[in-house]
Structure formats: C-alpha cells, structure tokens
Amino acid sequence: MDYLTLALVLFFVWACFHVFWFSSAGKKPGPTLLPPGPNPFPIIGNILALGKRPHESLSNLSKIYGPLMYLMLGTIKTIVVSSPSIAKEVLQKHDQVCSSRTIPHTGQVFDHDKVSMVWLPVSSPWRSLRKIYKEHMFSTHCLDVGQGLRQKKVQELLDYVKLNCDNGREVDIGKAAFTTTLNLLSNTFFSIDMTHHSSDSSQEFKGLVWTIMELAGKPNLSDYFPLLRFIDPQGMHLQMKRCVQRLFDIFDGIINQRLHSRVSVSSPTTGDLLDVLLNLEKENGTHSKPKQTPLISVAKKNRAFSSLISDTREKDSSKVGRSNSLSSIIREASTAAEALECSREATSRQMKDSVWEE
C-alpha cells in the first residue's frame, strides 16, 4: 500500500467517524454552553455558509442568530462576535483568555510560532520579547537616535528621484519606496543596506514578502482539518518553508559575519538590535553555541523575519505608486499649509488682543 492510498484510507475512516459523531451528538438532549448558530453539515461544518463574501455572510447570519453565534468551520469551533457591546466585553474583561491567536499551518514553519511574539500567548517568553522591543527599539532614546538614519534614507530616496527626473527616466515609486523602507529596517536590525535603488534585489525580496503574505492569508484545508496537516494537500506549508528558508539564509549570513567580526577586539560595536541580542546571549553564558540558543534563534529566524515582513508589506500595500495616492499627499500638504496659515493668523490676533487689553 503506497503513501497516497494509506492517506485516503485514513481520511475515509476519519470521515465516517466524524459523520457518526455528528449524528449521535445531535440526538443528545440537555442544554449546551455554546451560543446559537446554524446547524453544521457533517465533515465540512458551516464553511459553505460563509460564501464568497464572508463578512457579508456573517453579518446576515448575526441578524438570525444574534450578535454572538457559534460556527463549525471544518473541525474548528468558532465563536463570532458582531456587536460592539459584546466585543467590548470580550476585549476588556476577558482579554487574557481571548488574546491568543489561532496559528495557521503556514505559520508553524521552523517552529516560528514557538518563539515569535506574533504567535506566542501572553506568557513569560512573550513578556521577555516585548521587553526587548520596548527597551531597544521603541524607547524614546532609540527613536531619537534613529532620527538621523531616517532622514538619511529619505534623502537618498529624494536624490534617486531627482536623478531620474534630470535624466528623463520614469520612476517606479512603489519600488523606490520599498527599497527605502527595506534599507531603513535592515539598518535598524543589522546596520547594513540590504539593497540599492539601482539593483533588482529589492524586487526579489518584495516577491518573497508578497508570496509569504499570500500564503499566510490564503484559506488552507489543513487549518480547518488538522488531520490533513501531515499530507499538506495544497502544498502551502512546503511553499512557505521554501520562501522562509531563503530569508533565513540571508539572515544567517549576516549573523555569522557579525559573529566573526566580534571576535576581533578592535572591531567596533554597531549598537543595533543584533548586537543587543548577541550581548544578551553572552550575558546568559551561552554564547559558545549561538545556533542552539533561543535568543539567537529569535535574532536569526523570527524577530527580523516578523518585523521585516510586516513592516515592508505594510509600506508596500499603501500603493504609493498610484497617482491618486500622490494626489492625496498633495491635498494633505495643501490642507496642512492652510491649517498652518490659519494657526498663524489666530496667534497674531491673540497677540493683538492681548496688547490691546494691556
């Protein structure tokens, strides 16, 4: 019996058990602690009830079953909240219980969910990672120190645009903005430029970012039927693993180069996030095995991965290359100028009034 036949037999046995469980569960009398909801079909549950526009389908279902309803998506029990009052109750009074996220199968490559602040539940490791972010990335001192770097990268972007305009060449605003954002983040983490405006390496990184985000947001059968995860019927876990491995290869090269440079006593420290993690690892007395320690794993494969992916994706999804976005920027600048002029006039009138009163 080959691998595929065995998988089909196991799936058939599981489907029969699932149908039997649904039929027997529906006959059991007595109250239930679950909120009301549509009756699920065997195996697939209420997946078909979502339709092509799930947000509209959930809104219509909430009119029938109320603002708090229960859906069965495959084998995953799902509670849908569609009322501001109940959402406030959940997010404010039961935030600790409901703060954890459902981890998709594609988010579990290389055990990313076990060491990433994005997926970890509220716990001691999560608080440790948050403390590192708070003290070494988002503190007032760090933001003030990075102001010169941000100004430098923006100036490089303006110089690139001016150079192309002087030579009569068109400018891909989306690519230029993505390159600037990527270099800004890579300098924050590694103190290096990962790409340049004149190269195509930023487009390769952009392609990886888009692929990873599409795989992370695309519906996956393995998420609704966890039994199918070892089969990976859509191949999404394998695709995600290949894309993330390409990023990890880049990060590993940067980390190893930094480790070699730190061996030299005369080598200056950059003070970036990578140096912070390496110093913390050294203080813990585990610097001799950098590839097996949690902090270095976070530095190589999770912190840079999560932040670079999310931030560059956010900047790229703004569609700054479209003319309507540029028009919006111009309108906002004009509005800001008008507001500044009104503020100046109001200040001038107040000064005159105060002098008149005196």
C-alpha positions as CSV (number, residue, x, y, z in Angstrom):
1,M,0.0,0.0,0.0
2,D,1.6,3.3,-1.1
3,Y,1.5,6.5,0.8
4,L,-1.4,8.1,-1.1
5,T,-3.6,5.1,-0.6
6,L,-2.9,5.0,3.1
7,A,-3.7,8.6,3.4
8,L,-7.0,8.2,1.6
9,V,-8.0,5.2,3.8
10,L,-7.2,7.2,6.9
11,F,-9.3,10.1,5.6
12,F,-12.2,7.8,4.8
13,V,-12.1,6.3,8.3
14,W,-11.9,9.7,9.9
15,A,-14.8,11.0,7.8
16,C,-17.0,8.0,8.8
17,F,-16.2,8.6,12.4
18,H,-17.0,12.3,12.0
19,V,-20.4,11.6,10.4
20,F,-21.2,9.2,13.2
21,W,-20.2,11.7,15.9
22,F,-22.3,14.4,14.4
23,S,-25.4,12.2,14.1
24,S,-25.0,11.0,17.7
25,A,-24.2,14.4,19.1
26,G,-27.4,15.9,17.5
27,K,-29.6,13.4,19.4
28,K,-28.2,14.1,22.9
29,P,-30.7,16.1,25.0
30,G,-29.8,18.8,27.5
31,P,-28.5,22.4,27.5
32,T,-25.4,23.5,25.8
33,L,-22.9,26.2,26.8
34,L,-22.3,27.2,23.1
35,P,-24.1,30.2,21.7
36,P,-26.7,29.7,18.9
37,G,-25.7,29.1,15.3
38,P,-26.7,27.4,12.1
39,N,-26.7,23.6,12.1
40,P,-23.4,22.3,10.7
41,F,-23.1,19.8,7.9
42,P,-21.0,16.6,8.5
43,I,-17.3,17.0,7.9
44,I,-17.3,20.5,6.4
45,G,-19.4,22.2,9.1
46,N,-20.6,25.7,8.2
47,I,-17.9,26.5,5.7
48,L,-20.4,26.8,2.8
49,A,-22.4,29.4,4.9
50,L,-19.5,31.8,4.5
51,G,-19.9,32.1,0.7
52,K,-17.7,34.3,-1.4
53,R,-18.0,37.4,0.8
54,P,-17.6,36.1,4.4
55,H,-18.1,39.5,6.1
56,E,-21.5,40.0,4.5
57,S,-22.5,36.4,5.2
58,L,-21.5,36.7,8.9
59,S,-23.5,40.0,9.1
60,N,-26.6,38.3,7.7
61,L,-26.2,35.3,10.0
62,S,-25.9,37.6,13.0
63,K,-29.4,39.0,12.2
64,I,-30.7,35.5,12.6
65,Y,-28.7,34.0,15.4
66,G,-27.8,37.1,17.3
67,P,-24.6,39.1,17.9
68,L,-22.8,36.1,19.5
69,M,-23.0,32.9,17.4
70,Y,-21.3,29.6,17.0
71,L,-19.9,28.2,13.7
72,M,-18.2,25.0,12.9
73,L,-15.6,25.6,10.3
74,G,-14.4,22.1,9.3
75,T,-13.4,20.7,12.7
76,I,-12.6,24.1,14.2
77,K,-15.1,25.5,16.7
78,T,-15.5,29.3,16.0
79,I,-17.3,32.0,18.0
80,V,-18.3,35.1,16.0
81,V,-18.8,38.4,17.8
82,S,-20.7,41.1,15.8
83,S,-21.9,43.5,18.5
84,P,-19.8,46.5,19.9
85,S,-21.1,45.8,23.4
86,I,-20.1,42.1,23.3
87,A,-16.8,42.9,21.6
88,K,-16.1,45.4,24.5
89,E,-17.0,42.7,27.0
90,V,-14.6,40.2,25.3
91,L,-11.7,42.6,24.7
92,Q,-11.8,44.4,28.0
93,K,-12.9,41.9,30.6
94,H,-11.8,38.6,29.0
95,D,-8.7,39.9,27.1
96,Q,-6.3,37.4,28.7
97,V,-8.4,34.4,27.7
98,C,-9.1,35.7,24.2
99,S,-5.7,37.3,23.4
100,S,-4.1,34.2,21.9
101,R,-4.3,33.8,18.1
102,T,-5.2,30.8,16.0
103,I,-1.9,29.7,14.4
104,P,-2.3,28.7,10.8
105,H,-0.3,25.7,9.4
106,T,1.8,28.0,7.3
107,G,2.8,30.0,10.5
108,Q,4.4,26.9,12.1
109,V,7.4,26.5,9.7
110,F,10.7,26.2,11.5
111,D,8.7,26.4,14.9
112,H,8.2,30.1,14.2
113,D,5.1,30.1,16.4
114,K,7.0,28.9,19.5
115,V,9.5,31.8,19.6
116,S,7.7,34.7,17.9
117,M,5.9,37.5,19.7
118,V,3.3,37.5,17.0
119,W,2.1,34.0,17.8
120,L,3.1,33.4,21.4
121,P,0.3,33.6,24.1
122,V,0.7,36.0,27.0
123,S,3.4,34.3,29.0
124,S,6.9,34.8,30.3
125,P,8.7,34.3,26.9
126,W,6.2,36.8,25.3
127,R,6.9,39.4,28.0
128,S,10.6,38.9,27.6
129,L,10.4,39.6,23.9
130,R,8.1,42.6,24.4
131,K,10.6,44.0,26.9
132,I,13.4,43.7,24.3
133,Y,11.3,45.5,21.8
134,K,10.3,48.2,24.3
135,E,13.8,48.9,25.6
136,H,15.9,48.5,22.4
137,M,13.6,49.5,19.6
138,F,10.7,51.7,20.6
139,S,12.1,53.7,23.5
140,T,12.3,57.4,23.2
141,H,16.1,57.3,23.2
142,C,16.2,54.7,20.4
143,L,13.8,56.6,18.3
144,D,15.7,59.9,18.8
145,V,19.0,58.1,17.9
146,G,17.4,56.7,14.7
147,Q,16.2,60.1,13.5
148,G,19.4,60.8,11.6
149,L,19.1,57.4,9.9
150,R,15.5,58.0,8.8
151,Q,16.5,61.4,7.4
152,K,19.4,59.9,5.5
153,K,17.3,57.2,3.9
154,V,14.6,59.7,2.9
155,Q,17.2,62.0,1.4
156,E,18.6,59.0,-0.6
157,L,15.1,58.5,-1.9
158,L,14.8,62.1,-2.9
159,D,18.2,62.1,-4.6
160,Y,17.3,59.0,-6.6
161,V,14.0,60.5,-7.8
162,K,15.8,63.8,-8.7
163,L,18.5,61.9,-10.6
164,N,15.9,60.1,-12.7
165,C,13.9,63.3,-13.3
166,D,17.1,65.1,-14.5
167,N,17.9,62.2,-16.9
168,G,14.3,62.0,-18.2
169,R,13.7,58.5,-16.8
170,E,10.5,57.2,-15.3
171,V,10.4,56.4,-11.6
172,D,8.8,53.3,-10.1
173,I,7.6,55.0,-6.9
174,G,6.5,51.7,-5.3
175,K,9.9,50.0,-5.9
176,A,11.8,53.1,-4.7
177,A,9.7,53.4,-1.5
178,F,10.0,49.6,-0.9
179,T,13.8,49.9,-1.2
180,T,13.9,52.8,1.2
181,T,11.7,51.0,3.8
182,L,13.8,47.8,3.5
183,N,17.1,49.6,4.0
184,L,15.7,51.5,6.9
185,L,14.6,48.3,8.6
186,S,17.8,46.4,7.8
187,N,19.9,49.2,9.2
188,T,17.9,49.2,12.4
189,F,18.4,45.4,12.7
190,F,21.8,44.8,11.1
191,S,23.3,48.3,10.3
192,I,23.6,47.4,6.6
193,D,21.8,48.2,3.3
194,M,20.2,45.1,2.0
195,T,19.6,46.6,-1.4
196,H,20.1,49.6,-3.6
197,H,17.9,51.7,-5.8
198,S,19.8,50.7,-8.9
199,S,19.6,46.9,-8.3
200,D,16.9,44.4,-8.6
201,S,17.5,42.7,-5.3
202,S,14.7,44.7,-3.7
203,Q,12.3,43.3,-6.2
204,E,13.3,39.7,-5.2
205,F,12.8,40.5,-1.6
206,K,9.5,42.1,-2.4
207,G,8.4,39.0,-4.3
208,L,9.2,36.9,-1.2
209,V,7.2,39.2,1.0
210,W,4.2,39.1,-1.2
211,T,4.4,35.3,-1.5
212,I,4.7,34.8,2.2
213,M,1.8,37.2,3.0
214,E,-0.4,35.5,0.3
215,L,0.4,32.0,1.8
216,A,-0.3,33.3,5.3
217,G,-3.7,34.7,4.3
218,K,-4.9,32.2,1.8
219,P,-7.5,29.6,3.0
220,N,-5.9,26.3,3.8
221,L,-7.6,23.0,4.2
222,S,-5.0,22.0,6.8
223,D,-6.3,24.8,9.1
224,Y,-9.9,23.5,9.0
225,F,-8.9,19.8,9.1
226,P,-5.8,19.4,11.2
227,L,-5.7,15.7,10.4
228,L,-4.6,16.7,6.9
229,R,-1.5,18.7,8.0
230,F,0.9,15.8,7.5
231,I,-0.4,15.5,4.0
232,D,-0.4,19.2,3.2
233,P,-2.9,18.8,0.3
234,Q,-2.4,22.3,-1.1
235,G,1.3,22.3,-0.6
236,M,1.2,25.7,1.1
237,H,3.3,24.6,4.1
238,L,6.0,23.5,1.8
239,Q,5.9,26.7,-0.3
240,M,6.1,28.8,2.9
241,K,9.0,26.7,4.2
242,R,10.9,27.3,1.0
243,C,10.3,31.1,1.0
244,V,11.2,31.5,4.7
245,Q,14.3,29.4,4.2
246,R,15.5,31.8,1.6
247,L,15.1,34.7,4.0
248,F,16.8,32.7,6.8
249,D,19.8,32.0,4.5
250,I,20.2,35.8,4.2
251,F,19.9,36.4,7.9
252,D,22.3,33.5,8.7
253,G,24.9,35.0,6.5
254,I,24.5,38.4,8.2
255,I,24.6,36.9,11.7
256,N,27.7,34.7,11.0
257,Q,29.5,37.7,9.6
258,R,28.8,39.7,12.7
259,L,29.9,36.8,15.0
260,H,33.2,36.7,13.1
261,S,33.7,40.4,13.3
262,R,33.0,40.4,17.1
263,V,36.0,38.0,17.6
264,S,38.3,40.9,16.8
265,V,38.9,43.1,19.9
266,S,39.3,46.2,17.7
267,S,36.1,45.6,15.9
268,P,33.6,48.5,16.8
269,T,30.1,47.6,18.0
270,T,27.2,49.0,16.0
271,G,24.7,49.1,18.8
272,D,21.9,47.7,16.6
273,L,19.3,45.2,17.6
274,L,21.5,42.3,16.5
275,D,24.3,43.5,18.8
276,V,21.8,43.8,21.6
277,L,20.7,40.2,21.2
278,L,24.2,38.9,21.0
279,N,25.2,40.8,24.1
280,L,22.1,39.3,26.0
281,E,23.2,35.9,24.8
282,K,26.7,36.5,26.0
283,E,25.4,37.6,29.4
284,N,23.4,34.4,29.7
285,G,26.6,32.4,29.3
286,T,25.5,30.6,26.1
287,H,27.5,32.5,23.5
288,S,29.5,29.4,22.7
289,K,26.6,27.8,21.0
290,P,24.8,30.5,19.1
291,K,22.8,28.3,16.7
292,Q,21.2,26.3,19.5
293,T,20.1,29.1,21.9
294,P,16.6,30.7,21.9
295,L,17.8,34.3,21.6
296,I,20.0,33.7,18.6
297,S,17.2,31.7,17.0
298,V,14.9,34.7,17.5
299,A,17.5,37.1,16.1
300,K,18.1,34.9,13.0
301,K,14.8,33.5,12.2
302,N,12.0,35.3,13.9
303,R,12.5,38.8,15.1
304,A,14.0,40.0,11.8
305,F,11.6,37.8,9.8
306,S,8.4,39.1,11.5
307,S,9.3,42.7,11.6
308,L,10.8,43.0,8.1
309,I,7.9,41.1,6.6
310,S,5.1,43.0,8.4
311,D,6.7,46.5,8.0
312,T,7.7,46.2,4.4
313,R,4.4,44.6,3.5
314,E,2.6,47.5,5.2
315,K,4.6,50.1,3.3
316,D,4.2,48.3,0.0
317,S,0.4,47.8,0.4
318,S,-0.1,51.5,0.6
319,K,0.1,51.7,-3.2
320,V,2.2,54.8,-3.2
321,G,3.0,54.4,-6.8
322,R,-0.5,55.3,-7.9
323,S,-1.4,58.8,-9.0
324,N,-4.4,59.0,-6.7
325,S,-2.1,58.4,-3.6
326,L,0.2,61.2,-4.8
327,S,-2.8,63.4,-5.3
328,S,-3.9,62.6,-1.7
329,I,-0.4,63.5,-0.4
330,I,-0.5,66.8,-2.3
331,R,-4.0,67.6,-0.9
332,E,-2.9,66.7,2.6
333,A,0.1,69.0,2.2
334,S,-2.1,71.8,1.0
335,T,-4.5,71.3,3.8
336,A,-1.6,71.3,6.3
337,A,-0.3,74.6,4.8
338,E,-3.8,76.1,5.1
339,A,-4.1,75.0,8.7
340,L,-0.7,76.4,9.5
341,E,-1.7,79.7,7.9
342,C,-4.9,79.8,9.9
343,S,-3.0,79.0,13.1
344,R,-0.6,81.8,12.4
345,E,-3.4,84.3,11.8
346,A,-5.2,83.1,15.0
347,T,-1.9,83.6,17.0
348,S,-1.4,87.0,15.5
349,R,-5.0,88.0,16.5
350,Q,-4.5,86.7,20.0
351,M,-1.3,88.7,20.4
352,K,-3.0,91.9,19.2
353,D,-5.9,91.3,21.6
354,S,-3.5,90.8,24.5
355,V,-1.7,94.0,23.7
356,W,-4.9,95.9,23.4
357,E,-6.1,94.6,26.8
358,E,-2.8,95.7,28.4
